[in-house]
Amino acid sequence: MAGTLYGPVVMPGDSRHSIFNMLVEGRLDASTRMPHPLTPEEIETLRLWVDQGAVKN
């Protein structure tokens, strides 16, 4: 949750602007894609987790 030099990776309550969600959803540059894409269900679970405040991280 501390993030990187560029700021927080997870933005609790805001999956749309969370770098974490952008990575798992493939919304960033192709060079930063995850090696094993997640299923739509897994992506939705992570989106909901972040939107609900990323509790118990």
PDBQT receptor file of N, H, CA, C and O in Angstrom, charges set to zero:
ATOM      1  N   MET A   1       0.812  -1.192   0.000  1.00  0.00    +0.000 N 
ATOM      2  CA  MET A   1       0.000   0.000   0.000  1.00  0.00    +0.000 C 
ATOM      3  C   MET A   1       0.859   1.262   0.000  1.00  0.00    +0.000 C 
ATOM      4  O   MET A   1       0.370   2.337  -0.346  1.00  0.00    +0.000 OA
ATOM      5  N   ALA A   2       2.126   1.147   0.381  1.00  0.00    +0.000 N 
ATOM      6  H   ALA A   2       2.523   0.273   0.662  1.00  0.00    +0.000 HD
ATOM      7  CA  ALA A   2       2.976   2.329   0.410  1.00  0.00    +0.000 C 
ATOM      8  C   ALA A   2       3.225   2.868  -0.996  1.00  0.00    +0.000 C 
ATOM      9  O   ALA A   2       3.465   4.063  -1.164  1.00  0.00    +0.000 OA
ATOM     10  N   GLY A   3       3.172   2.014  -1.990  1.00  0.00    +0.000 N 
ATOM     11  H   GLY A   3       2.977   1.043  -1.853  1.00  0.00    +0.000 HD
ATOM     12  CA  GLY A   3       3.361   2.467  -3.360  1.00  0.00    +0.000 C 
ATOM     13  C   GLY A   3       4.806   2.490  -3.802  1.00  0.00    +0.000 C 
ATOM     14  O   GLY A   3       5.667   1.819  -3.233  1.00  0.00    +0.000 OA
ATOM     15  N   THR A   4       5.047   3.274  -4.825  1.00  0.00    +0.000 N 
ATOM     16  H   THR A   4       4.348   3.818  -5.288  1.00  0.00    +0.000 HD
ATOM     17  CA  THR A   4       6.369   3.382  -5.431  1.00  0.00    +0.000 C 
ATOM     18  C   THR A   4       6.799   4.842  -5.435  1.00  0.00    +0.000 C 
ATOM     19  O   THR A   4       6.136   5.698  -4.849  1.00  0.00    +0.000 OA
ATOM     20  N   LEU A   5       7.887   5.109  -6.084  1.00  0.00    +0.000 N 
ATOM     21  H   LEU A   5       8.426   4.413  -6.560  1.00  0.00    +0.000 HD
ATOM     22  CA  LEU A   5       8.331   6.499  -6.239  1.00  0.00    +0.000 C 
ATOM     23  C   LEU A   5       7.290   7.329  -6.987  1.00  0.00    +0.000 C 
ATOM     24  O   LEU A   5       7.275   8.555  -6.877  1.00  0.00    +0.000 OA
ATOM     25  N   TYR A   6       6.436   6.675  -7.732  1.00  0.00    +0.000 N 
ATOM     26  H   TYR A   6       6.448   5.679  -7.821  1.00  0.00    +0.000 HD
ATOM     27  CA  TYR A   6       5.438   7.363  -8.552  1.00  0.00    +0.000 C 
ATOM     28  C   TYR A   6       4.088   7.495  -7.866  1.00  0.00    +0.000 C 
ATOM     29  O   TYR A   6       3.146   8.033  -8.448  1.00  0.00    +0.000 OA
ATOM     30  N   GLY A   7       3.987   7.010  -6.640  1.00  0.00    +0.000 N 
ATOM     31  H   GLY A   7       4.752   6.573  -6.168  1.00  0.00    +0.000 HD
ATOM     32  CA  GLY A   7       2.745   7.126  -5.898  1.00  0.00    +0.000 C 
ATOM     33  C   GLY A   7       2.174   5.778  -5.517  1.00  0.00    +0.000 C 
ATOM     34  O   GLY A   7       2.816   4.742  -5.688  1.00  0.00    +0.000 OA
ATOM     35  N   PRO A   8       0.944   5.806  -4.993  1.00  0.00    +0.000 N 
ATOM     36  CA  PRO A   8       0.314   4.562  -4.541  1.00  0.00    +0.000 C 
ATOM     37  C   PRO A   8      -0.036   3.643  -5.705  1.00  0.00    +0.000 C 
ATOM     38  O   PRO A   8      -0.379   4.113  -6.790  1.00  0.00    +0.000 OA
ATOM     39  N   VAL A   9       0.049   2.351  -5.484  1.00  0.00    +0.000 N 
ATOM     40  H   VAL A   9       0.328   1.969  -4.603  1.00  0.00    +0.000 HD
ATOM     41  CA  VAL A   9      -0.306   1.368  -6.506  1.00  0.00    +0.000 C 
ATOM     42  C   VAL A   9      -1.791   1.040  -6.396  1.00  0.00    +0.000 C 
ATOM     43  O   VAL A   9      -2.488   0.946  -7.406  1.00  0.00    +0.000 OA
ATOM     44  N   VAL A  10      -2.269   0.868  -5.174  1.00  0.00    +0.000 N 
ATOM     45  H   VAL A  10      -1.702   0.944  -4.354  1.00  0.00    +0.000 HD
ATOM     46  CA  VAL A  10      -3.681   0.604  -4.941  1.00  0.00    +0.000 C 
ATOM     47  C   VAL A  10      -4.308   1.891  -4.403  1.00  0.00    +0.000 C 
ATOM     48  O   VAL A  10      -3.818   2.478  -3.438  1.00  0.00    +0.000 OA
ATOM     49  N   MET A  11      -5.389   2.314  -5.037  1.00  0.00    +0.000 N 
ATOM     50  H   MET A  11      -5.787   1.837  -5.820  1.00  0.00    +0.000 HD
ATOM     51  CA  MET A  11      -6.117   3.494  -4.575  1.00  0.00    +0.000 C 
ATOM     52  C   MET A  11      -7.454   3.009  -4.007  1.00  0.00    +0.000 C 
ATOM     53  O   MET A  11      -8.436   2.903  -4.742  1.00  0.00    +0.000 OA
ATOM     54  N   PRO A  12      -7.499   2.713  -2.695  1.00  0.00    +0.000 N 
ATOM     55  CA  PRO A  12      -8.723   2.197  -2.100  1.00  0.00    +0.000 C 
ATOM     56  C   PRO A  12      -9.935   3.062  -2.451  1.00  0.00    +0.000 C 
ATOM     57  O   PRO A  12      -9.921   4.283  -2.297  1.00  0.00    +0.000 OA
ATOM     58  N   GLY A  13     -10.975   2.389  -2.924  1.00  0.00    +0.000 N 
ATOM     59  H   GLY A  13     -10.986   1.397  -3.050  1.00  0.00    +0.000 HD
ATOM     60  CA  GLY A  13     -12.204   3.074  -3.285  1.00  0.00    +0.000 C 
ATOM     61  C   GLY A  13     -12.244   3.582  -4.710  1.00  0.00    +0.000 C 
ATOM     62  O   GLY A  13     -13.259   4.138  -5.129  1.00  0.00    +0.000 OA
ATOM     63  N   ASP A  14     -11.161   3.406  -5.476  1.00  0.00    +0.000 N 
ATOM     64  H   ASP A  14     -10.337   2.953  -5.135  1.00  0.00    +0.000 HD
ATOM     65  CA  ASP A  14     -11.107   3.965  -6.831  1.00  0.00    +0.000 C 
ATOM     66  C   ASP A  14     -10.372   3.030  -7.792  1.00  0.00    +0.000 C 
ATOM     67  O   ASP A  14      -9.232   3.293  -8.173  1.00  0.00    +0.000 OA
ATOM     68  N   SER A  15     -11.030   1.940  -8.179  1.00  0.00    +0.000 N 
ATOM     69  H   SER A  15     -11.957   1.726  -7.869  1.00  0.00    +0.000 HD
ATOM     70  CA  SER A  15     -10.378   0.973  -9.075  1.00  0.00    +0.000 C 
ATOM     71  C   SER A  15     -10.102   1.559 -10.450  1.00  0.00    +0.000 C 
ATOM     72  O   SER A  15      -9.177   1.118 -11.133  1.00  0.00    +0.000 OA
ATOM     73  N   ARG A  16     -10.881   2.535 -10.866  1.00  0.00    +0.000 N 
ATOM     74  H   ARG A  16     -11.633   2.893 -10.311  1.00  0.00    +0.000 HD
ATOM     75  CA  ARG A  16     -10.689   3.138 -12.195  1.00  0.00    +0.000 C 
ATOM     76  C   ARG A  16      -9.310   3.796 -12.315  1.00  0.00    +0.000 C 
ATOM     77  O   ARG A  16      -8.691   3.738 -13.377  1.00  0.00    +0.000 OA
ATOM     78  N   HIS A  17      -8.830   4.417 -11.245  1.00  0.00    +0.000 N 
ATOM     79  H   HIS A  17      -9.334   4.465 -10.383  1.00  0.00    +0.000 HD
ATOM     80  CA  HIS A  17      -7.552   5.129 -11.282  1.00  0.00    +0.000 C 
ATOM     81  C   HIS A  17      -6.428   4.409 -10.539  1.00  0.00    +0.000 C 
ATOM     82  O   HIS A  17      -5.322   4.938 -10.422  1.00  0.00    +0.000 OA
ATOM     83  N   SER A  18      -6.703   3.218 -10.042  1.00  0.00    +0.000 N 
ATOM     84  H   SER A  18      -7.601   2.788 -10.137  1.00  0.00    +0.000 HD
ATOM     85  CA  SER A  18      -5.710   2.442  -9.312  1.00  0.00    +0.000 C 
ATOM     86  C   SER A  18      -4.728   1.783 -10.295  1.00  0.00    +0.000 C 
ATOM     87  O   SER A  18      -5.144   1.063 -11.203  1.00  0.00    +0.000 OA
ATOM     88  N   ILE A  19      -3.443   2.029 -10.109  1.00  0.00    +0.000 N 
ATOM     89  H   ILE A  19      -3.105   2.613  -9.371  1.00  0.00    +0.000 HD
ATOM     90  CA  ILE A  19      -2.422   1.420 -10.971  1.00  0.00    +0.000 C 
ATOM     91  C   ILE A  19      -2.538  -0.103 -10.919  1.00  0.00    +0.000 C 
ATOM     92  O   ILE A  19      -2.380  -0.779 -11.936  1.00  0.00    +0.000 OA
ATOM     93  N   PHE A  20      -2.812  -0.631  -9.741  1.00  0.00    +0.000 N 
ATOM     94  H   PHE A  20      -2.940  -0.082  -8.915  1.00  0.00    +0.000 HD
ATOM     95  CA  PHE A  20      -2.987  -2.075  -9.569  1.00  0.00    +0.000 C 
ATOM     96  C   PHE A  20      -4.033  -2.606 -10.550  1.00  0.00    +0.000 C 
ATOM     97  O   PHE A  20      -3.784  -3.575 -11.266  1.00  0.00    +0.000 OA
ATOM     98  N   ASN A  21      -5.202  -1.967 -10.579  1.00  0.00    +0.000 N 
ATOM     99  H   ASN A  21      -5.404  -1.180  -9.997  1.00  0.00    +0.000 HD
ATOM    100  CA  ASN A  21      -6.264  -2.424 -11.468  1.00  0.00    +0.000 C 
ATOM    101  C   ASN A  21      -5.910  -2.212 -12.932  1.00  0.00    +0.000 C 
ATOM    102  O   ASN A  21      -6.245  -3.039 -13.780  1.00  0.00    +0.000 OA
ATOM    103  N   MET A  22      -5.245  -1.128 -13.225  1.00  0.00    +0.000 N 
ATOM    104  H   MET A  22      -4.972  -0.457 -12.535  1.00  0.00    +0.000 HD
ATOM    105  CA  MET A  22      -4.822  -0.887 -14.607  1.00  0.00    +0.000 C 
ATOM    106  C   MET A  22      -3.898  -2.009 -15.079  1.00  0.00    +0.000 C 
ATOM    107  O   MET A  22      -3.983  -2.451 -16.225  1.00  0.00    +0.000 OA
ATOM    108  N   LEU A  23      -3.019  -2.463 -14.192  1.00  0.00    +0.000 N 
ATOM    109  H   LEU A  23      -2.950  -2.104 -13.261  1.00  0.00    +0.000 HD
ATOM    110  CA  LEU A  23      -2.102  -3.553 -14.543  1.00  0.00    +0.000 C 
ATOM    111  C   LEU A  23      -2.847  -4.861 -14.793  1.00  0.00    +0.000 C 
ATOM    112  O   LEU A  23      -2.643  -5.506 -15.821  1.00  0.00    +0.000 OA
ATOM    113  N   VAL A  24      -3.711  -5.253 -13.855  1.00  0.00    +0.000 N 
ATOM    114  H   VAL A  24      -3.877  -4.729 -13.020  1.00  0.00    +0.000 HD
ATOM    115  CA  VAL A  24      -4.378  -6.542 -14.009  1.00  0.00    +0.000 C 
ATOM    116  C   VAL A  24      -5.413  -6.535 -15.132  1.00  0.00    +0.000 C 
ATOM    117  O   VAL A  24      -5.743  -7.585 -15.682  1.00  0.00    +0.000 OA
ATOM    118  N   GLU A  25      -5.925  -5.350 -15.473  1.00  0.00    +0.000 N 
ATOM    119  H   GLU A  25      -5.657  -4.497 -15.026  1.00  0.00    +0.000 HD
ATOM    120  CA  GLU A  25      -6.911  -5.250 -16.548  1.00  0.00    +0.000 C 
ATOM    121  C   GLU A  25      -6.270  -5.013 -17.915  1.00  0.00    +0.000 C 
ATOM    122  O   GLU A  25      -6.960  -5.027 -18.934  1.00  0.00    +0.000 OA
ATOM    123  N   GLY A  26      -4.953  -4.795 -17.941  1.00  0.00    +0.000 N 
ATOM    124  H   GLY A  26      -4.393  -4.783 -17.113  1.00  0.00    +0.000 HD
ATOM    125  CA  GLY A  26      -4.259  -4.561 -19.206  1.00  0.00    +0.000 C 
ATOM    126  C   GLY A  26      -4.483  -3.175 -19.774  1.00  0.00    +0.000 C 
ATOM    127  O   GLY A  26      -4.430  -2.991 -20.989  1.00  0.00    +0.000 OA
ATOM    128  N   ARG A  27      -4.733  -2.191 -18.910  1.00  0.00    +0.000 N 
ATOM    129  H   ARG A  27      -4.775  -2.341 -17.922  1.00  0.00    +0.000 HD
ATOM    130  CA  ARG A  27      -4.987  -0.822 -19.366  1.00  0.00    +0.000 C 
ATOM    131  C   ARG A  27      -3.739   0.036 -19.412  1.00  0.00    +0.000 C 
ATOM    132  O   ARG A  27      -3.821   1.234 -19.686  1.00  0.00    +0.000 OA
ATOM    133  N   LEU A  28      -2.586  -0.555 -19.150  1.00  0.00    +0.000 N 
ATOM    134  H   LEU A  28      -2.519  -1.528 -18.927  1.00  0.00    +0.000 HD
ATOM    135  CA  LEU A  28      -1.330   0.184 -19.236  1.00  0.00    +0.000 C 
ATOM    136  C   LEU A  28      -0.554  -0.272 -20.468  1.00  0.00    +0.000 C 
ATOM    137  O   LEU A  28      -1.027  -1.113 -21.234  1.00  0.00    +0.000 OA
ATOM    138  N   ASP A  29       0.603   0.270 -20.647  1.00  0.00    +0.000 N 
ATOM    139  H   ASP A  29       0.987   0.953 -20.025  1.00  0.00    +0.000 HD
ATOM    140  CA  ASP A  29       1.481  -0.090 -21.760  1.00  0.00    +0.000 C 
ATOM    141  C   ASP A  29       1.680  -1.598 -21.835  1.00  0.00    +0.000 C 
ATOM    142  O   ASP A  29       1.772  -2.268 -20.806  1.00  0.00    +0.000 OA
ATOM    143  N   ALA A  30       1.748  -2.125 -23.031  1.00  0.00    +0.000 N 
ATOM    144  H   ALA A  30       1.674  -1.581 -23.867  1.00  0.00    +0.000 HD
ATOM    145  CA  ALA A  30       1.900  -3.572 -23.228  1.00  0.00    +0.000 C 
ATOM    146  C   ALA A  30       3.145  -4.134 -22.538  1.00  0.00    +0.000 C 
ATOM    147  O   ALA A  30       3.168  -5.313 -22.186  1.00  0.00    +0.000 OA
ATOM    148  N   SER A  31       4.167  -3.321 -22.340  1.00  0.00    +0.000 N 
ATOM    149  H   SER A  31       4.148  -2.363 -22.625  1.00  0.00    +0.000 HD
ATOM    150  CA  SER A  31       5.395  -3.800 -21.702  1.00  0.00    +0.000 C 
ATOM    151  C   SER A  31       5.198  -4.083 -20.206  1.00  0.00    +0.000 C 
ATOM    152  O   SER A  31       6.039  -4.733 -19.585  1.00  0.00    +0.000 OA
ATOM    153  N   THR A  32       4.111  -3.608 -19.638  1.00  0.00    +0.000 N 
ATOM    154  H   THR A  32       3.427  -3.081 -20.143  1.00  0.00    +0.000 HD
ATOM    155  CA  THR A  32       3.860  -3.826 -18.211  1.00  0.00    +0.000 C 
ATOM    156  C   THR A  32       2.753  -4.845 -17.971  1.00  0.00    +0.000 C 
ATOM    157  O   THR A  32       2.236  -4.950 -16.860  1.00  0.00    +0.000 OA
ATOM    158  N   ARG A  33       2.393  -5.587 -18.995  1.00  0.00    +0.000 N 
ATOM    159  H   ARG A  33       2.814  -5.502 -19.899  1.00  0.00    +0.000 HD
ATOM    160  CA  ARG A  33       1.333  -6.584 -18.857  1.00  0.00    +0.000 C 
ATOM    161  C   ARG A  33       1.733  -7.730 -17.953  1.00  0.00    +0.000 C 
ATOM    162  O   ARG A  33       2.906  -8.095 -17.868  1.00  0.00    +0.000 OA
ATOM    163  N   MET A  34       0.748  -8.291 -17.283  1.00  0.00    +0.000 N 
ATOM    164  H   MET A  34      -0.205  -7.995 -17.352  1.00  0.00    +0.000 HD
ATOM    165  CA  MET A  34       0.988  -9.462 -16.448  1.00  0.00    +0.000 C 
ATOM    166  C   MET A  34       1.294 -10.656 -17.346  1.00  0.00    +0.000 C 
ATOM    167  O   MET A  34       0.693 -10.791 -18.412  1.00  0.00    +0.000 OA
ATOM    168  N   PRO A  35       2.223 -11.530 -16.933  1.00  0.00    +0.000 N 
ATOM    169  CA  PRO A  35       2.591 -12.672 -17.782  1.00  0.00    +0.000 C 
ATOM    170  C   PRO A  35       1.452 -13.670 -17.969  1.00  0.00    +0.000 C 
ATOM    171  O   PRO A  35       1.382 -14.344 -18.997  1.00  0.00    +0.000 OA
ATOM    172  N   HIS A  36       0.568 -13.769 -16.992  1.00  0.00    +0.000 N 
ATOM    173  H   HIS A  36       0.624 -13.222 -16.157  1.00  0.00    +0.000 HD
ATOM    174  CA  HIS A  36      -0.564 -14.696 -17.072  1.00  0.00    +0.000 C 
ATOM    175  C   HIS A  36      -1.844 -13.902 -16.820  1.00  0.00    +0.000 C 
ATOM    176  O   HIS A  36      -2.193 -13.631 -15.671  1.00  0.00    +0.000 OA
ATOM    177  N   PRO A  37      -2.536 -13.532 -17.882  1.00  0.00    +0.000 N 
ATOM    178  CA  PRO A  37      -3.749 -12.722 -17.705  1.00  0.00    +0.000 C 
ATOM    179  C   PRO A  37      -4.761 -13.406 -16.791  1.00  0.00    +0.000 C 
ATOM    180  O   PRO A  37      -4.877 -14.631 -16.759  1.00  0.00    +0.000 OA
ATOM    181  N   LEU A  38      -5.480 -12.581 -16.057  1.00  0.00    +0.000 N 
ATOM    182  H   LEU A  38      -5.385 -11.586 -16.083  1.00  0.00    +0.000 HD
ATOM    183  CA  LEU A  38      -6.514 -13.081 -15.165  1.00  0.00    +0.000 C 
ATOM    184  C   LEU A  38      -7.818 -13.280 -15.923  1.00  0.00    +0.000 C 
ATOM    185  O   LEU A  38      -8.029 -12.704 -16.990  1.00  0.00    +0.000 OA
ATOM    186  N   THR A  39      -8.678 -14.099 -15.358  1.00  0.00    +0.000 N 
ATOM    187  H   THR A  39      -8.506 -14.567 -14.491  1.00  0.00    +0.000 HD
ATOM    188  CA  THR A  39      -9.989 -14.298 -15.960  1.00  0.00    +0.000 C 
ATOM    189  C   THR A  39     -10.850 -13.062 -15.683  1.00  0.00    +0.000 C 
ATOM    190  O   THR A  39     -10.558 -12.303 -14.759  1.00  0.00    +0.000 OA
ATOM    191  N   PRO A  40     -11.894 -12.857 -16.465  1.00  0.00    +0.000 N 
ATOM    192  CA  PRO A  40     -12.794 -11.726 -16.189  1.00  0.00    +0.000 C 
ATOM    193  C   PRO A  40     -13.363 -11.765 -14.763  1.00  0.00    +0.000 C 
ATOM    194  O   PRO A  40     -13.557 -10.720 -14.141  1.00  0.00    +0.000 OA
ATOM    195  N   GLU A  41     -13.623 -12.950 -14.260  1.00  0.00    +0.000 N 
ATOM    196  H   GLU A  41     -13.466 -13.798 -14.766  1.00  0.00    +0.000 HD
ATOM    197  CA  GLU A  41     -14.147 -13.079 -12.899  1.00  0.00    +0.000 C 
ATOM    198  C   GLU A  41     -13.111 -12.644 -11.861  1.00  0.00    +0.000 C 
ATOM    199  O   GLU A  41     -13.453 -11.972 -10.888  1.00  0.00    +0.000 OA
ATOM    200  N   GLU A  42     -11.860 -13.020 -12.064  1.00  0.00    +0.000 N 
ATOM    201  H   GLU A  42     -11.583 -13.566 -12.854  1.00  0.00    +0.000 HD
ATOM    202  CA  GLU A  42     -10.797 -12.616 -11.143  1.00  0.00    +0.000 C 
ATOM    203  C   GLU A  42     -10.596 -11.101 -11.182  1.00  0.00    +0.000 C 
ATOM    204  O   GLU A  42     -10.405 -10.468 -10.143  1.00  0.00    +0.000 OA
ATOM    205  N   ILE A  43     -10.638 -10.535 -12.363  1.00  0.00    +0.000 N 
ATOM    206  H   ILE A  43     -10.793 -11.049 -13.207  1.00  0.00    +0.000 HD
ATOM    207  CA  ILE A  43     -10.494  -9.083 -12.510  1.00  0.00    +0.000 C 
ATOM    208  C   ILE A  43     -11.634  -8.367 -11.795  1.00  0.00    +0.000 C 
ATOM    209  O   ILE A  43     -11.407  -7.372 -11.106  1.00  0.00    +0.000 OA
ATOM    210  N   GLU A  44     -12.848  -8.864 -11.955  1.00  0.00    +0.000 N 
ATOM    211  H   GLU A  44     -13.031  -9.672 -12.514  1.00  0.00    +0.000 HD
ATOM    212  CA  GLU A  44     -14.003  -8.259 -11.289  1.00  0.00    +0.000 C 
ATOM    213  C   GLU A  44     -13.875  -8.345  -9.775  1.00  0.00    +0.000 C 
ATOM    214  O   GLU A  44     -14.218  -7.394  -9.073  1.00  0.00    +0.000 OA
ATOM    215  N   THR A  45     -13.388  -9.466  -9.265  1.00  0.00    +0.000 N 
ATOM    216  H   THR A  45     -13.110 -10.239  -9.836  1.00  0.00    +0.000 HD
ATOM    217  CA  THR A  45     -13.185  -9.621  -7.826  1.00  0.00    +0.000 C 
ATOM    218  C   THR A  45     -12.196  -8.583  -7.307  1.00  0.00    +0.000 C 
ATOM    219  O   THR A  45     -12.430  -7.966  -6.268  1.00  0.00    +0.000 OA
ATOM    220  N   LEU A  46     -11.106  -8.390  -8.020  1.00  0.00    +0.000 N 
ATOM    221  H   LEU A  46     -10.916  -8.890  -8.865  1.00  0.00    +0.000 HD
ATOM    222  CA  LEU A  46     -10.101  -7.408  -7.601  1.00  0.00    +0.000 C 
ATOM    223  C   LEU A  46     -10.637  -5.984  -7.709  1.00  0.00    +0.000 C 
ATOM    224  O   LEU A  46     -10.337  -5.144  -6.861  1.00  0.00    +0.000 OA
ATOM    225  N   ARG A  47     -11.425  -5.707  -8.744  1.00  0.00    +0.000 N 
ATOM    226  H   ARG A  47     -11.669  -6.389  -9.433  1.00  0.00    +0.000 HD
ATOM    227  CA  ARG A  47     -12.016  -4.379  -8.903  1.00  0.00    +0.000 C 
ATOM    228  C   ARG A  47     -12.947  -4.081  -7.726  1.00  0.00    +0.000 C 
ATOM    229  O   ARG A  47     -12.899  -2.995  -7.148  1.00  0.00    +0.000 OA
ATOM    230  N   LEU A  48     -13.784  -5.043  -7.380  1.00  0.00    +0.000 N 
ATOM    231  H   LEU A  48     -13.823  -5.925  -7.849  1.00  0.00    +0.000 HD
ATOM    232  CA  LEU A  48     -14.698  -4.856  -6.254  1.00  0.00    +0.000 C 
ATOM    233  C   LEU A  48     -13.940  -4.676  -4.937  1.00  0.00    +0.000 C 
ATOM    234  O   LEU A  48     -14.315  -3.849  -4.107  1.00  0.00    +0.000 OA
ATOM    235  N   TRP A  49     -12.879  -5.450  -4.754  1.00  0.00    +0.000 N 
ATOM    236  H   TRP A  49     -12.574  -6.123  -5.429  1.00  0.00    +0.000 HD
ATOM    237  CA  TRP A  49     -12.063  -5.347  -3.544  1.00  0.00    +0.000 C 
ATOM    238  C   TRP A  49     -11.510  -3.924  -3.391  1.00  0.00    +0.000 C 
ATOM    239  O   TRP A  49     -11.578  -3.339  -2.310  1.00  0.00    +0.000 OA
ATOM    240  N   VAL A  50     -10.968  -3.380  -4.475  1.00  0.00    +0.000 N 
ATOM    241  H   VAL A  50     -10.914  -3.856  -5.352  1.00  0.00    +0.000 HD
ATOM    242  CA  VAL A  50     -10.416  -2.024  -4.422  1.00  0.00    +0.000 C 
ATOM    243  C   VAL A  50     -11.535  -1.004  -4.207  1.00  0.00    +0.000 C 
ATOM    244  O   VAL A  50     -11.401  -0.103  -3.378  1.00  0.00    +0.000 OA
ATOM    245  N   ASP A  51     -12.629  -1.139  -4.944  1.00  0.00    +0.000 N 
ATOM    246  H   ASP A  51     -12.737  -1.871  -5.617  1.00  0.00    +0.000 HD
ATOM    247  CA  ASP A  51     -13.741  -0.197  -4.793  1.00  0.00    +0.000 C 
ATOM    248  C   ASP A  51     -14.335  -0.198  -3.383  1.00  0.00    +0.000 C 
ATOM    249  O   ASP A  51     -14.874   0.812  -2.929  1.00  0.00    +0.000 OA
ATOM    250  N   GLN A  52     -14.235  -1.326  -2.702  1.00  0.00    +0.000 N 
ATOM    251  H   GLN A  52     -13.798  -2.146  -3.071  1.00  0.00    +0.000 HD
ATOM    252  CA  GLN A  52     -14.758  -1.428  -1.334  1.00  0.00    +0.000 C 
ATOM    253  C   GLN A  52     -13.723  -1.026  -0.286  1.00  0.00    +0.000 C 
ATOM    254  O   GLN A  52     -13.950  -1.199   0.912  1.00  0.00    +0.000 OA
ATOM    255  N   GLY A  53     -12.597  -0.495  -0.729  1.00  0.00    +0.000 N 
ATOM    256  H   GLY A  53     -12.413  -0.354  -1.702  1.00  0.00    +0.000 HD
ATOM    257  CA  GLY A  53     -11.593   0.031   0.200  1.00  0.00    +0.000 C 
ATOM    258  C   GLY A  53     -10.355  -0.806   0.362  1.00  0.00    +0.000 C 
ATOM    259  O   GLY A  53      -9.501  -0.468   1.181  1.00  0.00    +0.000 OA
ATOM    260  N   ALA A  54     -10.216  -1.894  -0.385  1.00  0.00    +0.000 N 
ATOM    261  H   ALA A  54     -10.910  -2.170  -1.050  1.00  0.00    +0.000 HD
ATOM    262  CA  ALA A  54      -9.010  -2.747  -0.339  1.00  0.00    +0.000 C 
ATOM    263  C   ALA A  54      -8.704  -3.187   1.089  1.00  0.00    +0.000 C 
ATOM    264  O   ALA A  54      -7.558  -3.132   1.535  1.00  0.00    +0.000 OA
ATOM    265  N   VAL A  55      -9.738  -3.623   1.797  1.00  0.00    +0.000 N 
ATOM    266  H   VAL A  55     -10.669  -3.668   1.435  1.00  0.00    +0.000 HD
ATOM    267  CA  VAL A  55      -9.551  -4.028   3.188  1.00  0.00    +0.000 C 
ATOM    268  C   VAL A  55      -8.820  -5.370   3.282  1.00  0.00    +0.000 C 
ATOM    269  O   VAL A  55      -8.869  -6.191   2.366  1.00  0.00    +0.000 OA
ATOM    270  N   LYS A  56      -8.141  -5.568   4.421  1.00  0.00    +0.000 N 
ATOM    271  H   LYS A  56      -8.102  -4.901   5.165  1.00  0.00    +0.000 HD
ATOM    272  CA  LYS A  56      -7.370  -6.787   4.694  1.00  0.00    +0.000 C 
ATOM    273  C   LYS A  56      -6.309  -7.048   3.633  1.00  0.00    +0.000 C 
ATOM    274  O   LYS A  56      -6.133  -8.185   3.194  1.00  0.00    +0.000 OA
ATOM    275  N   ASN A  57      -5.618  -6.020   3.229  1.00  0.00    +0.000 N 
ATOM    276  H   ASN A  57      -5.761  -5.097   3.585  1.00  0.00    +0.000 HD
ATOM    277  CA  ASN A  57      -4.586  -6.214   2.202  1.00  0.00    +0.000 C 
ATOM    278  C   ASN A  57      -3.301  -6.723   2.792  1.00  0.00    +0.000 C 
ATOM    279  O   ASN A  57      -2.331  -6.940   2.065  1.00  0.00    +0.000 OA
TER     280      ASN A  57
